Amino acid sequence: MTRRYFGTDGIRGRVGEPPITADFMLKLGWAAGRMISQREGSGEVLIGKDTRLSNYMFESALESGLSAAGIDIRLLGPMPTPGIAYLTRTLGASAGIVISASHNSHHDNGIKFFSGDGFKLDDEAEKAIEANIDRPLETVDSAALGKATRLMDAPGRYIEFCKASLPAGVDLRGCRLVVDCANGAAYQVAPAVFEELGATVIKRGTQPDGLNINVGCGSTQPRGLQQAVIEHNADAGIALDGDGDRVIMVDHRGEVLDGDQLLWIIARSRSAQGTLAGPVVGTQMSNLGLEQALQSMGVAFHRARVGDRYVLEMLLAEQGVLGGESSGHIVCLDRTTTGDGTVSALQVLSAAIAAGRPLAELAAGMTRMPQHMINVPIARASRPMRDSRITAAVETLETQLGERGRVLLRPSGTEPVLRVMVEGEDADQVRAQAQALAAEVEAFCGAPNHADAEAN
C-alpha cells in the first residue's frame, strides 16, 4: 500500500491546504486513536507543539478526534520534538504527537508521531492510520470518550533530562553562551538548561508571537547569532530550529560549525574516552571530510539515505550510537531516542570541556571539502538518472575526482527537483563541474532554469 499522507518525516504542508486543514486533523486524530484502540484496547496520547499560531487550531482538532476514538490526551503545550519523544517514553503513553513544521515558516505546519518507546512511528502503524482515515468517523459511546488534561510540569521534566545527559560532575560554569531558539518550541526550556548548568546565557529568538518562528534566527539563519557571539565575547553560540531537534553552533570567532563538524567533535571525544560503539552514521549529503577524518582515527563511517529516520534505522541495524546530518540533526542513541538539538549541543560542549580546548580547535581536526549543489526542476515521472548521457557524464566525473571527491544525483523527497551535488578539493572546479552536470540533466528534462546552492 502506497502511503498518501505520510512522508519521510510525518505529514507536512501549507496551512489551510489539504491535508493541513482542521477537518483533516480531526480525522487524523480519530484515525490514530482508532489504531491505538485496535492494538491496545485503550490508551493515552501526548500532544506537544511549537509556537505557530495555527497550532491552537490543530491541537484542538487532534484532541477532539482522539477523544472521539476513546483515547485520553495529555497536553504538553510548546515543547521541543525530542522532549515529546522523551515524555512519551517515560510516562508510558501509547504515542506522542508533535505539531510542527520544523525549520519552515509559520505558513507551513505538520504532524509527527512517536510510538510508546520514543522512536518515530513505524511504517505499519502509519499505514494503519491512513487506512482508518478512509473509514467513516464513528464516535465511541459517550461514557467511553477520552479525557484531556494538561501536564503542567512537562518543561521541568525535560529540562532535568537534558541536564542529565552531561557526564557526572561536568557543568558549564564559566561558559558564556549565546542561545538562539528560533522563536520556536525550545524558547523556554533550552535557555533554562544551559543556565541551570551554570552558564551565562545571552538569549536570542525567545520572543515568539505565533508568526516569527524561524524568521531571521535559528539554525537556518545564523548570521545574527554569529554577530551576537562576537559582540558579547561569548565562548560559543547555539542555534536550534523551530522544533528543537536540530542544532548548529558558532565558535568564539563567529564561524559556523555545521552538523558534520559537530558530529566529528562528539565522535572524536567519545572515541578518545572509549565510549563510541559501532560505526558513525551520516547520509549521502555528509561531507567527505567527515568520512576521511573518522577513517583517520580508525572509526567506520556509513552513509544512510537523507533523512533522520534512515540515520536512526542504520544506527539500530549496525549497533551504533552516533549519527547525524549536515543540517544539524544529530542522534546520540546513548542519550536519547531521536535528534535533540539541546542534548547534542551539550555533548559538544562536554567534549570541549574534557579536551580543555575551544570549539574552533576541535573542529579544525576535520577538513570540510567544498560542495556545490544545484536543484534542477524535473517532471515527477522523468528518470534522468537512467539516461545514458547522464550516467556517462557521472562516471567521467567520478573518474576525474577519484577518492578526492564525490558526485551525487538525488531526487528530492519534497519537491519536483533533482539535486545535483559535486564535492571535491577545489571550490571553483567543483562549482564548474556541478554546473556542467546540471546542464546535462536540464538537456534531458528540457528545464532551462535551476537553483544553485552551496551545500556546505
Residue, then its C-alpha position, 0 to 999 in steps of 0.5 A: m500500500t502506497r502511503r498518501y499522507f505520510g512522508t519521510d518525516g510525518i505529514r507536512g504542508r501549507v496551512g489551510e491546504p489539504p491535508i493541513t486543514a482542521d477537518f483533516m486533523l480531526k480525522l487524523g486524530w480519530a484515525a490514530g486513536r482508532m489504531i491505538s484502540q485496535r492494538e491496545g484496547s485503550g490508551e493515552v496520547l501526548i500532544g506537544k507543539d511549537t509556537r505557530l499560531s495555527n497550532y491552537m487550531f490543530e491541537s484542538a482538532l487532534e484532541s477532539g478526534l482522539s477523544a472521539a476514538g476513546i483515547d485520553i490526551r495529555l497536553l504538553g503545550p510548546m515543547p521541543t520534538p525530542g522532549i515529546a519523544y522523551l515524555t512519551r517514553t517515560l510516562g508510558a503513553s501509547a504515542g506522542i504527537v508533535i505539531s510542527a513544521s520544523h525549520n519552515s515558516h509559520h505558513d507551513n505546519g505538520i504532524k509527527f508521531f512517536s510510538g510508546d518507546g520514543f522512536k518515530l512511528d513505524d511504517e505499519a502503524e502509519k499505514a494503519i492510520e491512513a487506512n482508518i482515515d478512509r473509514p467513516l468517523e464513528t464516535v465511541d459511546s459517550a461514557a467511553l470518550g477520552k479525557a484531556t488534561r494538561l501536564m503542567d510540569a512537562p518543561g521541568r521534566y525535560i529540562e532535568f533530562c537534558k541536564a542529565s545527559l552531561p557526564a557526572g560532575v561536568d557543568l558549564r560554569g564559566c561558559r558564556l553562551v549565546v542561545d538562539c531558539a528560533n522563536g520556536a518550541a525550545y524558547q523556554v526550556a533550552p535557555a533554562v538548561f544551559e543556565e541551570l548548568g551554570a552558564t551565562v546565557i545571552k538569549r536570542g529568538t525567545q520572543p515568539d508571537g505565533l508568526n516569527i518562528n524561524v524568521g531571521c534566527g535559528s539554525t537556518q539563519p545564523r548570521g545574527l547569532q554569529q554577530a551576537v557571539i562576537e559582540h558579547n565575547a561569548d565562548a560559543g553560540i547555539a542555534l536550534d530550529g523551530d522544533g528543537d531537534r536540530v542544532i548548529m553552533v558558532d565558535h568564539r570567532g563567529e564561524v559556523l560549525d555545521g552538523d558534520q563538524l559537530l558530529w566529528i567533535i562528539a565522535r572524536s571525544r567519545s572515541a578518545q574516552g572509549t565510549l563510541a560503539g559501532p560505526v558513525v552514521g551520516t547520509q549521502m549529503s555528509n561531507l567527505g571530510l567527515e568520512q576521511a577524518l573518522q577513517s583517520m582515527g580508525v572509526a567506520f563511517h556509513r552513509a544512510r539515505v537523507g533523512d533522520r529516520y534512515v540515520l536512526e534505522m542504520l544506527l539500530a541495524e549496525q549497533g551504533v550510537l552516533g549519527g547525524e546530518s549536515s543540517g544539524h540533526i544529530v542522534c546520540l542513541d546513548r542519550t536519547t531516542t531521536g535528534d535533540g538539538t539541546v542534548s547534542a549541543l551539550q555533548v559538544l560542549s562536554a567534549a570541549i570541556a574534557a579536551g580543555r580546548p575551544l570549539a574552533e580547535l576541535a573542529a579544525g581536526m576535520t577538513r570540510m571539502p567544498q560542495h556545490m549543489i544545484n536543484v534542477p526542476i524535473a517532471r515527477a515521472s522523468r528518470p534522468m538518472r537512467d539516461s545514458r548521457i547522464t550516467a556517462a557524464v557521472e562516471t567521467l566525473e567520478t573518474q576525474l575526482g577519484e577518492r578526492g571527491r564525490v558526485l551525487l544525483r538525488p531526487s528530492g523527497t519534497e519537491p519536483v527537483l533533482r539535486v545535483m551535488v559535486e564535492g571535491e578539493d577545489a571550490d571553483q572546479v567543483r562549482a564548474q563541474a556541478q554546473a556542467l552536470a546540471a546542464e546535462v540533466e536540464a538537456f534531458c528534462g528540457a528545464p532551462n532554469h535551476a537553483d544553485a546552492e552551496a551545500n556546505 
